[in-house]
Amino acid sequence: MVETVLNLIASMTDAYCLPRPAETAHTLRLLGHLTSRLDAERANPLVFWGVGGTWGDVLGSLRYRTARTGVRLRCRRRPTMTRRIAGGCGCAALLAACLVALVTGAEGQGNGRGAKTVIAGSSAVYLGQQTNAWRPLVKTTANLTDVRSIKSTFEFRTFDPEGMVFYGDNKSGQEWFVLALHNGVPEMQIYKADILISVTGGPRLDDGQWHLMEVSTEGKFVLLEVDGSKALMVGLHSKMVEEVITGQLRLALGGILIDSNKLLVPVRPEMDGCVRGGSWLDLTTPWETEEEGLELWPCLERIQRGSYFPGSGFAVFNTSGIEAPESGVKIALEGELGQMDGTVLSIRGGDQTLMLVVEIKNNSQTILLTFGNTVFHIAHNSKTLTLTVGQHSLNVTQGQEPVERLEFTPEIQNVGQSVWKEGRLAIGGLLGEGEVTVGSNFLIGCLEKISIQGKQLDLDLAAKDASVLSYSCPVWQRERDNGPDPL
């Protein structure tokens, strides 16, 4: 049975898939969402293709979504082939049947638990999956005598304006270098002998495009080039500096190997970004994950700005940080709401009373709004849904058109008086009672914009599940007249 299913998947997608035991219920929900997307696209066939380890928008998205939920579906793309899959119901049903069989009845293969994942330095690495914010995702160690180049080059892509990218040190961290983003532009921090310096400048890199980065040394200067142009140059001179030609060099991505208190300028470490094509001082030593048993997530093939919820977690904010004027608190959500599945928003008061829930059923044109004990069905006709929670009422607007005005019941009135002082607001899931991380009916989909009182909500400031991407969403690739663009 397993061999038959694998052959079916291979014939449909030109991919080799190695399944591992899965969490069946969650996988079925993901499959339902994905196959309905296929049905919805039947007039425009999808192209399943990929380069560098990510081989298709649908199956690649499934692999990404399930990588943190117990599902293990590891796939490799056959090279030089592109297969068209018609978007009709028959194809969707076959795809679903194949994948359900894979994740429910097959024996698993892959890295054993407890082992560290080893990759080449040129591999594509998604930086945002750390379980510990400051701990690097991957690192490598080499003898200084093996270093044959004074520069490191790599490609970098992100929509995230702040976070750690690249770290290097010697003497076990007594001298170190950090490359990060701050307000979207590069920032270098260097410590050597008695010198601690930080410099920020160059072009904004949080535009979602691939940029070629080069870090090098020229005498007493450290240089950063972006896309072939000099972005930063830092000069270092100290009588205490001594040339080091022995010992070990450590390099790391997505974190640092020193105490964060040693940084001159505080930096938020989380980085929703990707690195690929690295050449690190011309070293050939492999990189390995800092955490044992960690399977690296793939870099998304194409991204757009937004916050992505794969159906396995949500982001929770304390409402005490939200100002509540007499005119009310305005919450705006923007995205392809009709293509989402799950709870988009929920608000719970300090007494654990659930005040408001916004839910979307898979590929439905109806939004379910639960206000207290009352459920309202709102026809979906706009990408923007705005909720204004006032002192005595809730106003619902789609685009520029008001669609509902709901007066508070006595029960909701009591909750409303305290919800902005000691309540919780969740994006992407239904708040449970008790612990902040308890939730259910998690969202599958991309919210392109989330704002409160006109200010963009930063999910990195929330108690957020690691599966949620704060700044990027996958893009579903449509067939073009001239074929798919190269990665």
BELFEN-V908760 format. One record per residue. N is the residue number from 1. SS is DSSP state (a for helix, b for strand, c for the rest). PSI is psi in whole degrees, 0 to 359 (NA if undefined). OMEGA is omega as a letter, one per 40 degrees, with the letter a starting at -180 (* if undefined). Layout:
BEGIN
n = {N:N}
ss = {SS:SS}
psi = {PSI:PSI}
omega = {OMEGA:OMEGA}
END
This chain:
BEGIN
n = {1:2:3:4:5:6:7:8:9:10:11:12:13:14:15:16:17:18:19:20:21:22:23:24:25:26:27:28:29:30:31:32:33:34:35:36:37:38:39:40:41:42:43:44:45:46:47:48:49:50:51:52:53:54:55:56:57:58:59:60:61:62:63:64:65:66:67:68:69:70:71:72:73:74:75:76:77:78:79:80:81:82:83:84:85:86:87:88:89:90:91:92:93:94:95:96:97:98:99:100:101:102:103:104:105:106:107:108:109:110:111:112:113:114:115:116:117:118:119:120:121:122:123:124:125:126:127:128:129:130:131:132:133:134:135:136:137:138:139:140:141:142:143:144:145:146:147:148:149:150:151:152:153:154:155:156:157:158:159:160:161:162:163:164:165:166:167:168:169:170:171:172:173:174:175:176:177:178:179:180:181:182:183:184:185:186:187:188:189:190:191:192:193:194:195:196:197:198:199:200:201:202:203:204:205:206:207:208:209:210:211:212:213:214:215:216:217:218:219:220:221:222:223:224:225:226:227:228:229:230:231:232:233:234:235:236:237:238:239:240:241:242:243:244:245:246:247:248:249:250:251:252:253:254:255:256:257:258:259:260:261:262:263:264:265:266:267:268:269:270:271:272:273:274:275:276:277:278:279:280:281:282:283:284:285:286:287:288:289:290:291:292:293:294:295:296:297:298:299:300:301:302:303:304:305:306:307:308:309:310:311:312:313:314:315:316:317:318:319:320:321:322:323:324:325:326:327:328:329:330:331:332:333:334:335:336:337:338:339:340:341:342:343:344:345:346:347:348:349:350:351:352:353:354:355:356:357:358:359:360:361:362:363:364:365:366:367:368:369:370:371:372:373:374:375:376:377:378:379:380:381:382:383:384:385:386:387:388:389:390:391:392:393:394:395:396:397:398:399:400:401:402:403:404:405:406:407:408:409:410:411:412:413:414:415:416:417:418:419:420:421:422:423:424:425:426:427:428:429:430:431:432:433:434:435:436:437:438:439:440:441:442:443:444:445:446:447:448:449:450:451:452:453:454:455:456:457:458:459:460:461:462:463:464:465:466:467:468:469:470:471:472:473:474:475:476:477:478:479:480:481:482:483:484:485:486:487}
ss = {c:a:a:a:a:a:a:a:a:a:a:a:a:c:b:b:b:b:b:b:c:c:c:a:a:a:a:a:a:a:a:a:a:a:a:a:a:a:a:a:c:c:c:c:c:b:b:b:c:c:b:c:c:b:c:c:a:a:a:a:a:a:a:a:a:a:c:c:c:c:c:b:b:b:b:b:b:c:c:c:c:c:b:b:b:c:c:c:a:a:a:a:a:a:a:a:a:a:a:a:a:a:a:a:a:c:c:c:c:c:c:c:c:c:c:c:c:b:b:c:c:c:c:c:b:b:c:c:c:c:c:c:c:c:c:c:c:b:b:b:b:b:b:a:a:a:c:c:c:c:b:b:b:b:b:b:b:b:c:c:c:c:b:b:b:b:b:b:b:b:a:a:a:c:b:b:b:b:b:b:b:b:c:c:b:b:b:b:b:b:b:b:c:c:b:b:b:b:b:b:b:b:b:b:c:c:c:c:c:c:b:b:b:b:b:b:b:b:c:c:b:b:b:b:b:b:c:c:b:b:b:b:b:b:b:c:c:c:c:c:c:c:c:c:c:c:c:b:b:b:b:b:b:c:c:c:c:c:c:a:a:a:c:c:c:c:c:c:c:c:c:c:b:b:b:b:b:b:b:b:c:c:c:c:c:c:b:b:b:c:c:c:c:c:c:c:c:c:c:c:c:c:b:b:b:c:b:b:b:b:c:c:c:c:b:b:b:b:a:a:a:c:c:c:c:c:c:c:b:b:b:b:b:b:c:c:a:a:a:c:b:b:b:b:b:b:b:b:c:c:c:c:c:b:b:b:b:b:b:b:c:c:c:c:c:b:b:b:b:b:b:c:c:b:b:b:b:b:b:c:c:c:c:b:b:b:b:b:b:c:c:c:b:b:b:b:b:b:c:c:b:b:b:b:b:b:b:c:c:a:a:a:a:a:a:a:a:a:a:a:a:a:c:b:b:b:b:c:c:b:b:c:c:c:c:c:c:c:b:b:c:c:c:b:b:b:b:c:b:b:b:b:c:c:b:b:c:c:a:a:a:c:b:b:c:c:c:c:b:c:c:b:b:b:c:c:c:b:c:c:c:c:c:c:c:c:c}
psi = {313:317:320:314:317:320:322:313:316:319:330:326:359:40:149:123:133:107:162:163:146:166:101:311:315:320:318:322:318:317:321:319:315:317:327:328:321:315:319:337:14:336:346:93:141:152:120:116:170:163:144:31:351:116:13:148:321:301:325:320:320:315:318:313:323:357:340:15:13:342:135:100:101:125:149:135:133:133:157:22:143:127:129:135:118:145:20:174:325:315:316:317:318:317:314:316:317:312:323:316:321:310:353:343:11:151:149:156:160:196:132:152:142:342:152:138:132:133:165:155:339:359:153:130:122:125:351:18:16:140:342:120:322:341:133:154:310:156:165:155:138:156:139:332:345:352:124:4:157:11:155:136:148:163:145:138:134:159:357:127:349:138:170:141:297:139:145:149:171:177:38:37:4:335:134:164:138:133:123:175:141:119:33:351:157:146:128:135:133:137:124:122:243:16:128:117:148:138:138:138:180:187:156:136:357:52:5:9:154:132:137:120:140:123:127:168:140:97:241:15:143:128:145:123:141:119:40:358:142:129:319:146:127:127:139:130:128:143:342:348:131:142:129:120:1:170:194:147:136:135:146:154:138:10:188:161:17:170:134:340:344:347:140:318:121:139:137:123:330:133:112:81:174:145:140:165:34:140:107:97:25:26:151:2:141:160:154:156:144:327:134:145:11:123:124:137:152:153:136:141:314:143:159:162:137:186:126:130:112:5:14:9:175:181:133:132:145:132:354:339:3:122:137:88:171:330:347:167:121:121:121:130:131:135:181:78:325:348:8:169:123:191:123:319:141:144:130:137:172:337:14:7:128:117:315:136:132:121:146:129:153:120:29:152:16:134:129:119:114:119:102:238:8:136:130:142:121:125:130:122:18:157:343:128:123:129:124:110:104:193:335:358:165:125:130:129:138:122:240:3:120:136:335:145:117:121:145:136:165:323:313:327:318:319:319:332:336:351:328:5:323:23:188:145:127:137:122:14:167:120:135:184:151:240:145:334:357:125:179:177:52:149:140:114:178:122:112:325:141:118:149:125:36:359:131:132:130:106:341:345:1:167:98:138:143:342:343:128:124:329:355:149:149:151:131:119:125:154:137:163:324:18:175:146:153:154:NA}
omega = {a:a:i:a:i:i:i:i:a:a:a:a:a:a:i:a:i:a:i:a:a:i:a:a:a:a:i:i:i:a:i:i:a:a:i:i:i:i:a:a:a:i:a:a:i:i:i:a:i:a:i:i:i:a:i:a:a:a:i:i:i:a:i:a:a:a:a:a:a:i:i:i:a:a:i:a:i:a:i:i:i:a:i:i:i:a:a:a:a:i:a:a:i:i:a:a:i:a:i:i:i:a:a:a:a:i:a:i:i:a:i:i:i:i:i:i:a:a:i:a:a:a:i:a:i:a:a:a:a:i:i:a:a:a:i:i:i:i:i:i:i:i:i:i:i:a:a:a:i:a:i:i:i:i:a:a:i:i:a:a:a:i:a:i:a:a:i:i:i:a:i:i:i:i:a:a:i:i:a:i:i:a:i:a:a:i:i:i:a:i:i:a:a:a:i:a:i:i:a:i:a:a:i:a:a:a:i:i:i:i:i:a:i:i:a:i:i:a:a:a:i:a:i:i:i:i:i:i:i:a:a:i:a:i:a:i:i:i:a:a:i:a:a:i:i:a:a:i:i:i:a:i:i:i:a:a:i:i:a:i:a:i:i:i:i:i:i:a:a:a:i:a:a:i:i:i:a:i:a:i:i:i:i:a:a:i:i:i:i:a:i:i:a:i:a:i:i:i:i:a:i:a:i:a:i:i:a:i:a:i:a:i:a:i:a:i:i:a:a:i:a:i:a:i:a:a:i:i:a:i:a:i:a:i:i:a:a:i:a:i:i:a:i:a:i:a:a:i:a:i:i:i:i:a:a:i:i:a:i:i:a:i:i:i:a:i:i:i:i:a:a:i:a:i:i:i:a:i:a:i:a:i:a:i:a:i:i:a:a:a:a:a:i:i:a:a:i:a:i:a:i:a:a:i:a:i:i:i:i:a:i:i:i:i:a:a:a:a:a:i:a:a:i:i:a:i:i:i:i:a:i:i:i:a:a:a:a:i:a:i:a:a:i:a:a:i:a:i:i:a:i:a:i:a:a:a:a:a:i:i:a:i:a:i:a:a:a:i:a:a:a:i:i:i:i:a:i:i:i:a:a:i:a:i:i:i:*}
END
